[in-house]
Amino acid sequence: MKSPVSSADLHHLLEAVRWDMASKGLRIAAQYAEYPSIVLLRIHLLPYLLPIKSERSLAYEVAERSELRNAVGLREDTPSPTRATLWHFRKRNLEAFRRLMLRGLALMLVESRKTGIDPPYVGIPNSTIQTMPSSVEEFEDVATGLHVTITFGTAPTVPRMEAQTLLEFTEDGLTDSPTRAPRIMLHEELGFPLAVSMSSNGITSQERLVQPGWLNAPYRVQDLSPVLGAGRKQPYTACNAIVIQDTTARGGDHEVLLTKRLVGSGKDTFALPGGKMEELDRGSVRACVIRELREEVGLEFRQGRLVSIRQTNLPGYPPVRSIGVLVTRWRGRPRRREHLAHSGWQWYPLTKLPSPLFEPSRLALDDYRNGVFPDLGWSDVEPDAPLPLWRRHD
């Protein structure tokens, strides 16, 4: 499998994807929602250059990494597009999106041949490709005399709207239904392998484009840090939900719901349900808890109170405003909803917690058990509320 491109090469290749070339002859608005369409197109091209394997990872990495934001042309004062925005940009016109993506890959290929970059989606040339008469895309740049012809393979037999369907999760793991194949990035919809013919000034060259190896298994997560470094992440607010059940009537103890983190920060540590506050939470900690409980555990939040509020300041990480909420009432049964990110949810006695704990979870649990913040109220989590500062040496 070819290696991902470097950060510098990423900029060169994405800058070559110009909107006037990519959208020529297509009825596509230059603006979608609050974003230039060229920015959303470049974001969707990232998984063909870097090991990004899911829509969730794509939205997360762009939001967290300034080098990716710069590469796709996002302004510093513009919020990153959400998963929903990226999904709807594709869904509203799948055929036009497919043609945009084909042209984007071809334009990056043209740039790579000028600069000596070897993109990970370029394969062995002159290989036979089974095609249909209609599976040809052509475009040209009159200014440079470049003419590009893209021939792509037979489209998948699964109905096109199935491309928007993710694998479903059950208690035993992923379902295995041939009619609901994983197509998060729509790489099958592009019809790989692709044959690209480029003609300019009477000189013609042929290339064969293939699906990058990491997209063959889109549900395996790979960290971008080895490729792009740790990243310069922005401060954010995170919520941590402390879900407690009382088993003392059965001779047990008070138990808390925890899972093991499988990827990212805190990998292989035990953590509470929770996560980063997103744009759709509109600055509400309560909304963050409701969403995270539903997405990660399948529980419906009914009532709770604040028990912890900290600001972590760990070396190599951004400042995080970490808020702990004791969930006193909920509805439902814990389920494993995010199989890539977490192990199964389990109840652990408060007096015998597993180790190691994810640091924000440890802080929230310690504050709850020790009653550190007895007078916290929901009004205390407004943006202007003063926060106690926690550092590693405290």
KEKE-3310 file (N, C-alpha, C; in steps of 0.2 Angstrom, whole numbers, plus 5000, padded with zeros to 4 digits):
npx = (5004:5003:5011:5003:5002:5013:5012:5015:5014:5001:4995:4999:4993:4979:4977:4978:4965:4954:4939:4933:4937:4933:4920:4915:4902:4893:4879:4880:4880:4891:4892:4888:4877:4885:4897:4910:4908:4920:4928:4921:4922:4936:4938:4931:4940:4951:4952:4958:4970:4975:4975:4961:4946:4932:4916:4914:4927:4933:4926:4930:4944:4947:4941:4949:4963:4973:4982:4975:4963:4968:4973:4962:4956:4948:4943:4950:4941:4930:4918:4921:4914:4900:4897:4884:4883:4893:4887:4875:4879:4884:4873:4862:4864:4870:4875:4881:4890:4898:4904:4911:4921:4928:4934:4941:4951:4957:4963:4971:4980:4986:4993:5002:5010:5017:5025:5031:5026:5019:5004:4994:4983:4986:4989:4995:4999:4990:4982:4969:4952:4936:4922:4907:4898:4893:4901:4911:4920:4923:4933:4940:4953:4954:4963:4975:4976:4974:4967:4956:4952:4942:4939:4929:4925:4911:4897:4892:4880:4871:4857:4858:4855:4858:4871:4871:4869:4875:4884:4874:4873:4873:4870:4879:4889:4894:4881:4879:4875:4872:4866:4868:4881:4896:4899:4905:4913:4909:4918:4916:4906:4913:4918:4931:4943:4950:4953:4964:4966:4977:4979:4989:4996:4998:5004:5001:4996:4994:4986:4982:4970:4967:4958:4964:4973:4969:4956:4950:4946:4936:4931:4942:4951:4964:4977:4981:4992:5006:5008:5004:5008:5006:4997:4989:4978:4963:4956:4943:4926:4921:4909:4906:4897:4891:4885:4875:4871:4861:4865:4864:4853:4853:4864:4875:4885:4886:4887:4896:4895:4906:4918:4931:4942:4946:4953:4962:4965:4969:4968:4965:4962:4950:4934:4921:4904:4903:4910:4917:4910:4899:4895:4881:4876:4875:4882:4877:4879:4870:4863:4874:4877:4865:4866:4878:4875:4865:4871:4883:4879:4866:4856:4843:4843:4836:4837:4848:4863:4876:4893:4906:4918:4931:4947:4958:4975:4986:5003:5006:4993:4977:4970:4956:4940:4932:4918:4908:4894:4882:4871:4855:4843:4837:4833:4832:4843:4860:4870:4882:4887:4896:4907:4920:4926:4924:4925:4914:4900:4901:4897:4904:4910:4910:4919:4929:4936:4941:4958:4970:4961:4953:4959:4951:4939:4943:4945:4932:4925:4932:4929:4915:4914:4921:4914:4918:4913:4900:4890:4887:4878:4867:4869:4882:4889:4889:4897:4905:4908:4918:4932:4940:4957:4966:4981:4994:5003:4995)
npy = (4994:5011:5026:5039:5056:5070:5084:5096:5092:5089:5102:5107:5098:5099:5113:5113:5109:5117:5127:5132:5123:5111:5112:5115:5115:5109:5110:5117:5125:5138:5140:5132:5130:5139:5138:5139:5129:5123:5121:5111:5101:5099:5094:5082:5075:5072:5059:5052:5055:5055:5044:5043:5037:5037:5046:5053:5053:5061:5074:5077:5077:5088:5098:5099:5100:5112:5113:5105:5112:5124:5118:5115:5127:5133:5147:5155:5161:5154:5141:5124:5112:5102:5084:5082:5092:5089:5077:5080:5088:5079:5071:5078:5079:5066:5062:5073:5076:5064:5067:5078:5073:5064:5073:5081:5072:5069:5082:5084:5074:5078:5089:5082:5076:5087:5091:5080:5072:5058:5052:5042:5036:5032:5020:5005:5009:5007:4995:4984:4989:4986:4993:5003:5010:5023:5027:5038:5052:5069:5084:5100:5112:5127:5138:5132:5122:5109:5093:5081:5065:5053:5037:5025:5011:4999:5004:5001:4988:4990:4999:5017:5026:5018:5020:5030:5023:5017:5004:4994:4992:4979:4971:4961:4965:4971:4971:4959:4962:4960:4969:4981:4988:4995:5012:5024:5034:5034:5028:5017:5021:5029:5021:5014:5003:5018:5025:5037:5049:5061:5075:5087:5100:5091:5080:5065:5056:5042:5036:5025:5025:5020:5013:5020:5010:5010:5013:5001:4995:5003:5004:5003:5011:5024:5033:5050:5056:5050:5055:5068:5074:5079:5089:5105:5109:5117:5125:5118:5113:5100:5086:5075:5061:5054:5040:5031:5016:5009:4995:4991:4985:4972:4967:4973:4987:5004:5007:5012:5017:5012:5012:5005:5015:5014:5021:5036:5050:5045:5032:5015:5017:5018:5025:5038:5040:5053:5068:5079:5095:5100:5109:5109:5108:5120:5127:5122:5113:5103:5099:5093:5082:5075:5072:5064:5054:5047:5045:5037:5027:5024:5028:5038:5054:5060:5067:5077:5083:5095:5090:5092:5103:5108:5114:5107:5106:5100:5095:5097:5095:5104:5117:5111:5113:5104:5096:5088:5078:5071:5059:5057:5052:5041:5034:5018:5005:5001:5001:4996:5007:5014:5005:5006:5016:5013:5000:4987:4993:4993:4990:4996:4994:5008:5008:5001:5004:5002:5002:5009:5025:5036:5053:5065:5058:5053:5064:5069:5059:5058:5071:5070:5059:5064:5075:5088:5100:5105:5115:5117:5123:5123:5136:5139:5134:5142:5152:5163:5159:5158:5147:5133:5129:5116:5107:5095:5094:5097)
npz = (5000:4996:5003:5013:5008:5011:5022:5015:5002:5001:5002:4989:4980:4983:4980:4967:4963:4956:4956:4944:4935:4940:4941:4928:4916:4924:4934:4947:4962:4968:4981:4996:5009:5022:5016:5003:4989:4983:4994:5001:4992:4991:5004:5004:4996:5003:5010:5000:5000:5012:5027:5031:5036:5038:5038:5050:5056:5046:5047:5060:5060:5051:5059:5070:5065:5060:5049:5040:5038:5032:5020:5013:5011:5021:5030:5044:5053:5051:5056:5056:5044:5048:5051:5046:5036:5027:5023:5017:5007:4998:4996:4990:4976:4969:4957:4951:4962:4960:4948:4951:4960:4952:4943:4952:4957:4945:4942:4953:4950:4938:4943:4951:4942:4937:4948:4953:4963:4971:4971:4983:4976:4963:4952:4943:4927:4911:4913:4910:4910:4914:4906:4903:4890:4893:4904:4904:4907:4903:4902:4900:4899:4892:4893:4896:4887:4890:4890:4897:4899:4907:4911:4918:4929:4929:4937:4954:4959:4969:4974:4971:4982:4993:4995:5005:5017:5032:5040:5051:5069:5081:5096:5096:5087:5071:5058:5045:5030:5013:5006:5012:5012:5018:5014:5016:5011:4998:4989:4981:4973:4964:4955:4954:4947:4938:4922:4916:4904:4898:4888:4880:4871:4860:4866:4874:4889:4899:4914:4928:4940:4957:4971:4987:4998:5012:5012:5009:5020:5028:5041:5050:5061:5059:5066:5062:5067:5065:5051:5050:5062:5079:5079:5080:5091:5095:5110:5119:5125:5135:5139:5153:5157:5172:5175:5186:5195:5208:5217:5230:5237:5232:5239:5233:5227:5224:5207:5192:5175:5163:5149:5138:5130:5113:5103:5098:5109:5125:5123:5127:5140:5153:5152:5155:5148:5135:5128:5116:5115:5103:5088:5086:5098:5103:5113:5125:5139:5144:5133:5126:5135:5133:5119:5118:5127:5120:5108:5111:5120:5119:5128:5135:5142:5157:5169:5179:5188:5190:5195:5194:5188:5178:5171:5161:5158:5150:5145:5127:5124:5120:5130:5140:5144:5156:5160:5173:5174:5185:5181:5186:5182:5169:5153:5146:5140:5142:5127:5115:5105:5097:5089:5084:5092:5106:5118:5125:5135:5153:5170:5185:5201:5212:5222:5217:5205:5188:5180:5169:5172:5161:5160:5161:5165:5177:5185:5185:5192:5204:5209:5211:5220:5231:5234:5229:5223:5229:5227:5214:5200:5185:5180:5182:5171:5161:5147:5153:5166:5180:5181:5190:5189:5184:5185:5180:5191:5202)
capx = (5000:5007:5011:5000:5006:5015:5008:5017:5012:4994:4993:5000:4988:4972:4977:4977:4958:4951:4932:4931:4939:4930:4912:4913:4897:4889:4874:4881:4881:4898:4891:4883:4876:4889:4904:4911:4908:4926:4930:4918:4925:4943:4937:4930:4946:4956:4953:4961:4977:4977:4971:4954:4942:4925:4914:4915:4934:4934:4924:4934:4951:4947:4939:4955:4969:4974:4985:4970:4959:4972:4974:4956:4954:4944:4945:4952:4935:4924:4918:4922:4908:4899:4896:4878:4884:4896:4883:4870:4882:4884:4866:4858:4865:4875:4879:4885:4896:4903:4908:4916:4926:4932:4938:4946:4956:4961:4966:4977:4985:4989:4998:5007:5015:5021:5029:5034:5022:5016:4998:4992:4978:4989:4991:4999:4996:4989:4979:4962:4947:4929:4918:4901:4898:4892:4906:4917:4920:4928:4933:4946:4955:4956:4969:4982:4975:4974:4961:4956:4946:4942:4935:4928:4922:4904:4894:4890:4873:4867:4854:4862:4853:4861:4877:4871:4868:4880:4882:4870:4876:4869:4873:4885:4893:4891:4877:4883:4870:4875:4863:4869:4888:4899:4901:4905:4916:4907:4923:4913:4902:4917:4919:4938:4949:4949:4958:4964:4970:4978:4982:4991:5001:4999:5007:4996:4999:4989:4987:4977:4969:4965:4956:4969:4972:4966:4948:4947:4943:4934:4930:4947:4954:4971:4979:4985:4998:5012:5008:5004:5011:5001:4992:4988:4971:4960:4953:4936:4922:4919:4905:4907:4891:4892:4878:4876:4865:4862:4864:4865:4847:4855:4870:4881:4887:4884:4891:4896:4895:4912:4920:4938:4943:4950:4957:4963:4968:4967:4967:4966:4960:4943:4931:4914:4901:4904:4915:4918:4904:4899:4891:4874:4874:4874:4885:4873:4881:4864:4863:4880:4876:4859:4868:4883:4872:4861:4875:4887:4876:4859:4852:4839:4844:4830:4838:4855:4866:4883:4897:4913:4920:4938:4950:4964:4981:4991:5008:5005:4986:4974:4966:4949:4935:4929:4912:4905:4887:4879:4864:4851:4837:4838:4829:4835:4848:4867:4872:4888:4885:4902:4911:4927:4929:4924:4923:4907:4899:4901:4896:4910:4909:4913:4924:4934:4936:4947:4964:4970:4955:4954:4960:4944:4934:4945:4944:4925:4923:4935:4925:4909:4915:4923:4910:4922:4909:4893:4885:4887:4872:4868:4871:4889:4893:4889:4904:4909:4909:4925:4934:4946:4962:4969:4987:4996:5007:4991)
capy = (5000:5017:5030:5045:5062:5074:5090:5101:5089:5090:5109:5107:5094:5102:5120:5112:5108:5124:5127:5133:5117:5105:5112:5117:5112:5106:5115:5116:5132:5139:5141:5127:5132:5144:5136:5138:5122:5120:5119:5105:5096:5097:5090:5075:5072:5071:5052:5049:5057:5053:5038:5045:5031:5038:5053:5055:5055:5067:5080:5078:5079:5095:5103:5099:5101:5119:5112:5103:5118:5128:5115:5114:5133:5136:5153:5154:5163:5150:5135:5118:5109:5096:5078:5083:5097:5085:5071:5083:5091:5073:5068:5082:5077:5061:5061:5079:5075:5059:5070:5083:5070:5062:5079:5083:5067:5070:5088:5082:5069:5083:5093:5078:5075:5093:5092:5074:5069:5051:5051:5035:5033:5031:5013:5003:5011:5002:4989:4983:4991:4985:4999:5004:5016:5029:5028:5042:5059:5073:5091:5103:5119:5131:5142:5128:5117:5102:5089:5075:5060:5048:5031:5022:5005:4998:5006:4995:4986:4992:5006:5023:5028:5013:5023:5034:5019:5014:4997:4994:4989:4975:4969:4956:4968:4973:4966:4957:4961:4962:4975:4987:4988:5001:5016:5031:5039:5033:5026:5012:5025:5032:5016:5012:5008:5023:5026:5044:5051:5068:5077:5094:5101:5085:5074:5061:5051:5037:5034:5021:5027:5014:5015:5019:5004:5011:5013:4995:4993:5009:5004:5002:5018:5025:5039:5054:5059:5049:5058:5076:5076:5079:5094:5111:5109:5123:5124:5116:5111:5093:5084:5068:5059:5049:5036:5027:5012:5007:4988:4989:4981:4965:4966:4976:4993:5009:5006:5017:5015:5014:5009:5006:5019:5010:5025:5043:5052:5041:5025:5009:5019:5018:5032:5039:5042:5060:5070:5086:5099:5101:5115:5108:5108:5128:5130:5119:5107:5098:5096:5089:5076:5072:5069:5059:5048:5044:5042:5032:5022:5022:5030:5045:5058:5063:5072:5076:5089:5096:5088:5094:5108:5109:5116:5103:5110:5095:5097:5093:5095:5110:5117:5108:5114:5097:5096:5081:5078:5065:5057:5054:5048:5040:5028:5014:5000:5003:4997:4998:5011:5016:5000:5008:5020:5010:4993:4986:4997:4989:4993:4995:4997:5015:5007:4996:5006:4999:5006:5017:5029:5042:5058:5069:5054:5052:5070:5070:5054:5060:5077:5067:5055:5068:5081:5094:5105:5104:5120:5119:5123:5124:5142:5139:5132:5148:5153:5167:5157:5157:5139:5131:5127:5109:5105:5089:5094:5098)
capz = (5000:4995:5009:5012:5005:5016:5023:5010:4996:5002:5000:4982:4976:4984:4977:4960:4962:4955:4955:4937:4931:4943:4940:4921:4913:4929:4937:4954:4965:4970:4988:4999:5016:5023:5014:4996:4987:4982:5001:5003:4987:4994:5011:5002:4992:5008:5011:4994:5001:5019:5029:5034:5033:5039:5038:5057:5056:5041:5050:5066:5058:5048:5064:5075:5063:5056:5042:5035:5037:5027:5014:5010:5010:5026:5034:5051:5057:5049:5059:5051:5042:5052:5047:5042:5031:5022:5020:5013:5001:4993:4995:4986:4969:4969:4951:4951:4966:4958:4943:4954:4963:4947:4941:4957:4957:4939:4943:4957:4946:4933:4947:4954:4937:4937:4954:4955:4969:4969:4975:4984:4972:4957:4951:4938:4920:4905:4915:4907:4914:4911:4906:4900:4885:4897:4909:4902:4909:4899:4903:4897:4901:4886:4894:4895:4881:4893:4889:4902:4898:4913:4910:4925:4928:4930:4944:4958:4958:4975:4972:4973:4989:4998:4997:5011:5022:5036:5043:5057:5075:5085:5102:5094:5082:5064:5054:5038:5025:5007:5003:5016:5012:5020:5008:5019:5007:4992:4985:4976:4968:4959:4949:4953:4945:4933:4917:4915:4898:4898:4882:4880:4866:4856:4870:4878:4894:4902:4920:4931:4947:4961:4978:4992:5002:5018:5011:5008:5027:5031:5048:5054:5062:5059:5068:5057:5070:5061:5045:5050:5068:5084:5077:5084:5092:5099:5116:5118:5131:5135:5145:5155:5160:5177:5176:5192:5197:5215:5218:5237:5239:5231:5242:5229:5228:5219:5201:5187:5168:5160:5143:5137:5123:5108:5098:5100:5115:5131:5120:5132:5147:5155:5152:5156:5142:5135:5123:5115:5114:5095:5086:5086:5105:5104:5119:5131:5142:5145:5126:5125:5138:5130:5113:5119:5130:5115:5102:5113:5125:5118:5134:5135:5148:5159:5174:5181:5191:5189:5201:5193:5182:5178:5165:5160:5154:5149:5139:5121:5122:5121:5136:5139:5149:5157:5165:5175:5176:5187:5178:5191:5179:5162:5151:5141:5142:5139:5121:5112:5099:5093:5089:5083:5097:5113:5120:5127:5142:5159:5177:5189:5208:5213:5227:5214:5198:5183:5179:5171:5170:5156:5165:5162:5169:5184:5188:5187:5197:5210:5212:5213:5226:5237:5235:5229:5221:5232:5226:5207:5197:5178:5178:5183:5165:5156:5145:5156:5173:5182:5181:5194:5185:5186:5181:5182:5197:5207)
cpx = (5004:5006:5006:5004:5008:5011:5009:5014:5004:4991:4994:4995:4981:4972:4975:4969:4954:4943:4930:4932:4934:4922:4910:4908:4892:4885:4875:4883:4888:4898:4886:4883:4881:4896:4904:4911:4915:4929:4928:4921:4932:4943:4936:4935:4951:4957:4957:4969:4980:4973:4966:4949:4934:4923:4915:4922:4936:4932:4928:4941:4951:4945:4945:4961:4969:4977:4980:4965:4962:4972:4968:4953:4949:4947:4946:4945:4929:4924:4918:4915:4907:4898:4889:4879:4888:4892:4878:4873:4883:4877:4862:4858:4871:4879:4883:4891:4901:4907:4913:4922:4931:4937:4943:4952:4961:4966:4972:4982:4989:4995:5003:5012:5019:5026:5032:5032:5019:5010:4996:4987:4980:4992:4995:4996:4994:4985:4972:4957:4940:4925:4912:4902:4897:4897:4912:4915:4925:4928:4940:4947:4958:4962:4975:4982:4975:4967:4961:4950:4947:4937:4935:4924:4914:4902:4892:4882:4869:4864:4858:4861:4856:4868:4877:4870:4874:4879:4879:4874:4871:4873:4879:4890:4890:4887:4881:4878:4873:4872:4864:4877:4891:4902:4901:4907:4914:4913:4921:4910:4907:4919:4927:4938:4947:4955:4958:4969:4971:4982:4983:4997:5003:5003:5001:4999:4993:4991:4981:4976:4965:4962:4962:4968:4968:4958:4945:4944:4941:4933:4935:4950:4961:4972:4983:4991:5005:5013:5009:5007:5005:4995:4991:4981:4969:4957:4946:4933:4920:4914:4907:4901:4893:4885:4879:4870:4867:4860:4864:4859:4849:4862:4876:4883:4884:4889:4890:4897:4902:4914:4928:4938:4948:4954:4958:4966:4965:4965:4969:4965:4952:4940:4923:4911:4902:4909:4914:4911:4904:4894:4884:4872:4873:4876:4882:4877:4876:4863:4868:4879:4870:4862:4873:4880:4869:4866:4880:4884:4869:4854:4849:4840:4838:4832:4845:4857:4873:4887:4904:4914:4927:4941:4957:4969:4987:4996:5006:4997:4983:4971:4959:4945:4931:4924:4909:4898:4884:4872:4860:4845:4839:4833:4833:4840:4855:4868:4878:4886:4890:4907:4919:4930:4929:4923:4916:4906:4898:4900:4901:4908:4913:4919:4930:4934:4942:4952:4967:4963:4958:4954:4954:4939:4936:4944:4936:4922:4926:4931:4919:4909:4917:4919:4913:4918:4902:4888:4885:4880:4873:4870:4878:4893:4892:4896:4908:4910:4916:4926:4940:4951:4965:4975:4990:5000:5002:4989)
cpy = (5006:5021:5036:5051:5066:5080:5095:5098:5090:5097:5109:5104:5097:5109:5119:5111:5115:5123:5128:5127:5111:5105:5114:5112:5108:5111:5114:5123:5132:5139:5136:5129:5139:5143:5136:5131:5119:5118:5112:5099:5094:5093:5083:5072:5070:5063:5049:5051:5055:5047:5040:5041:5032:5045:5056:5058:5061:5074:5082:5081:5086:5100:5104:5101:5108:5118:5109:5108:5123:5125:5115:5121:5136:5142:5152:5156:5159:5143:5129:5115:5103:5090:5079:5087:5093:5080:5074:5086:5085:5071:5072:5081:5073:5061:5067:5078:5070:5063:5075:5079:5067:5067:5081:5078:5068:5077:5087:5078:5074:5087:5088:5076:5081:5093:5086:5070:5063:5050:5044:5032:5032:5024:5011:5005:5005:4996:4990:4985:4990:4991:4998:5010:5023:5031:5032:5049:5063:5080:5094:5110:5123:5135:5138:5123:5110:5099:5083:5071:5054:5043:5027:5016:5005:5000:5000:4994:4988:4998:5012:5025:5024:5016:5027:5030:5016:5007:4998:4990:4985:4974:4964:4959:4970:4968:4965:4956:4964:4968:4982:4988:4995:5006:5023:5036:5039:5031:5021:5016:5029:5028:5014:5005:5013:5024:5033:5045:5058:5070:5085:5095:5095:5079:5071:5056:5048:5036:5029:5023:5021:5017:5015:5013:5004:5012:5007:4992:4999:5010:5002:5009:5019:5032:5043:5057:5057:5052:5065:5078:5077:5084:5100:5112:5115:5121:5122:5114:5104:5091:5077:5066:5053:5046:5031:5023:5010:5000:4986:4985:4974:4963:4969:4982:4998:5008:5011:5014:5017:5010:5010:5010:5015:5014:5032:5044:5048:5034:5020:5011:5018:5025:5032:5040:5050:5061:5077:5089:5101:5107:5115:5108:5116:5130:5127:5113:5101:5095:5092:5082:5072:5068:5063:5053:5044:5041:5036:5026:5020:5024:5037:5048:5061:5068:5071:5083:5089:5094:5090:5099:5110:5111:5112:5107:5105:5097:5093:5093:5102:5111:5115:5110:5108:5097:5089:5082:5072:5064:5054:5050:5047:5035:5024:5009:5001:4998:5000:5001:5013:5010:5001:5012:5017:5002:4993:4990:4992:4993:4991:4998:5003:5014:5003:4998:5003:5004:5004:5020:5035:5048:5063:5065:5053:5058:5071:5065:5056:5066:5074:5063:5059:5074:5088:5101:5104:5109:5122:5118:5124:5130:5143:5137:5136:5149:5158:5165:5156:5149:5138:5128:5121:5108:5098:5089:5095:5092)
cpz = (5000:5002:5008:5010:5012:5017:5017:5003:4996:5000:4992:4978:4977:4981:4970:4958:4962:4953:4948:4933:4933:4941:4933:4918:4918:4932:4944:4957:4968:4978:4991:5006:5017:5020:5006:4994:4985:4989:5002:4998:4990:5000:5009:4998:4997:5009:5005:4995:5008:5022:5034:5031:5035:5039:5045:5058:5052:5044:5056:5065:5056:5054:5069:5072:5058:5050:5037:5033:5032:5021:5010:5008:5015:5029:5041:5056:5055:5053:5054:5050:5046:5048:5043:5036:5025:5019:5015:5006:4996:4991:4990:4979:4969:4963:4950:4956:4964:4952:4946:4957:4958:4944:4946:4958:4951:4940:4948:4954:4941:4937:4950:4948:4935:4942:4956:4961:4967:4974:4977:4980:4965:4957:4945:4931:4916:4907:4912:4912:4911:4912:4902:4895:4888:4902:4907:4904:4906:4902:4901:4900:4895:4887:4893:4890:4884:4892:4893:4900:4904:4911:4916:4924:4930:4937:4948:4957:4963:4973:4975:4980:4994:4999:5003:5017:5026:5038:5050:5063:5078:5091:5101:5089:5076:5061:5048:5033:5019:5004:5007:5017:5014:5014:5011:5015:5000:4987:4979:4971:4963:4953:4948:4950:4939:4929:4915:4909:4898:4892:4882:4875:4862:4860:4875:4883:4897:4909:4923:4938:4951:4968:4983:4996:5009:5018:5009:5014:5030:5038:5053:5055:5062:5061:5063:5060:5066:5055:5046:5057:5073:5083:5082:5086:5096:5105:5115:5125:5130:5141:5146:5159:5165:5178:5181:5193:5204:5216:5225:5240:5237:5234:5238:5231:5223:5213:5196:5180:5165:5153:5142:5130:5119:5103:5101:5107:5121:5128:5126:5139:5147:5155:5153:5149:5141:5129:5122:5113:5106:5094:5087:5093:5107:5111:5126:5133:5143:5138:5124:5128:5135:5124:5114:5122:5125:5110:5105:5117:5123:5124:5133:5142:5150:5165:5176:5185:5190:5196:5200:5187:5183:5171:5165:5156:5154:5144:5133:5119:5123:5128:5135:5145:5150:5162:5166:5177:5179:5184:5183:5188:5172:5160:5146:5144:5138:5133:5119:5105:5094:5093:5088:5089:5104:5113:5122:5134:5147:5165:5181:5196:5209:5218:5223:5206:5194:5182:5173:5169:5165:5161:5166:5166:5176:5188:5190:5192:5204:5213:5214:5220:5232:5238:5234:5227:5223:5229:5218:5204:5189:5176:5178:5176:5160:5154:5149:5164:5174:5183:5186:5189:5188:5181:5184:5189:5203:5211)
residu = (MET:LYS:SER:PRO:VAL:SER:SER:ALA:ASP:LEU:HIS:HIS:LEU:LEU:GLU:ALA:VAL:ARG:TRP:ASP:MET:ALA:SER:LYS:GLY:LEU:ARG:ILE:ALA:ALA:GLN:TYR:ALA:GLU:TYR:PRO:SER:ILE:VAL:LEU:LEU:ARG:ILE:HIS:LEU:LEU:PRO:TYR:LEU:LEU:PRO:ILE:LYS:SER:GLU:ARG:SER:LEU:ALA:TYR:GLU:VAL:ALA:GLU:ARG:SER:GLU:LEU:ARG:ASN:ALA:VAL:GLY:LEU:ARG:GLU:ASP:THR:PRO:SER:PRO:THR:ARG:ALA:THR:LEU:TRP:HIS:PHE:ARG:LYS:ARG:ASN:LEU:GLU:ALA:PHE:ARG:ARG:LEU:MET:LEU:ARG:GLY:LEU:ALA:LEU:MET:LEU:VAL:GLU:SER:ARG:LYS:THR:GLY:ILE:ASP:PRO:PRO:TYR:VAL:GLY:ILE:PRO:ASN:SER:THR:ILE:GLN:THR:MET:PRO:SER:SER:VAL:GLU:GLU:PHE:GLU:ASP:VAL:ALA:THR:GLY:LEU:HIS:VAL:THR:ILE:THR:PHE:GLY:THR:ALA:PRO:THR:VAL:PRO:ARG:MET:GLU:ALA:GLN:THR:LEU:LEU:GLU:PHE:THR:GLU:ASP:GLY:LEU:THR:ASP:SER:PRO:THR:ARG:ALA:PRO:ARG:ILE:MET:LEU:HIS:GLU:GLU:LEU:GLY:PHE:PRO:LEU:ALA:VAL:SER:MET:SER:SER:ASN:GLY:ILE:THR:SER:GLN:GLU:ARG:LEU:VAL:GLN:PRO:GLY:TRP:LEU:ASN:ALA:PRO:TYR:ARG:VAL:GLN:ASP:LEU:SER:PRO:VAL:LEU:GLY:ALA:GLY:ARG:LYS:GLN:PRO:TYR:THR:ALA:CYS:ASN:ALA:ILE:VAL:ILE:GLN:ASP:THR:THR:ALA:ARG:GLY:GLY:ASP:HIS:GLU:VAL:LEU:LEU:THR:LYS:ARG:LEU:VAL:GLY:SER:GLY:LYS:ASP:THR:PHE:ALA:LEU:PRO:GLY:GLY:LYS:MET:GLU:GLU:LEU:ASP:ARG:GLY:SER:VAL:ARG:ALA:CYS:VAL:ILE:ARG:GLU:LEU:ARG:GLU:GLU:VAL:GLY:LEU:GLU:PHE:ARG:GLN:GLY:ARG:LEU:VAL:SER:ILE:ARG:GLN:THR:ASN:LEU:PRO:GLY:TYR:PRO:PRO:VAL:ARG:SER:ILE:GLY:VAL:LEU:VAL:THR:ARG:TRP:ARG:GLY:ARG:PRO:ARG:ARG:ARG:GLU:HIS:LEU:ALA:HIS:SER:GLY:TRP:GLN:TRP:TYR:PRO:LEU:THR:LYS:LEU:PRO:SER:PRO:LEU:PHE:GLU:PRO:SER:ARG:LEU:ALA:LEU:ASP:ASP:TYR:ARG:ASN:GLY:VAL:PHE:PRO:ASP:LEU:GLY:TRP:SER:ASP:VAL:GLU:PRO:ASP:ALA:PRO:LEU:PRO:LEU:TRP:ARG:ARG:HIS:ASP)
# end
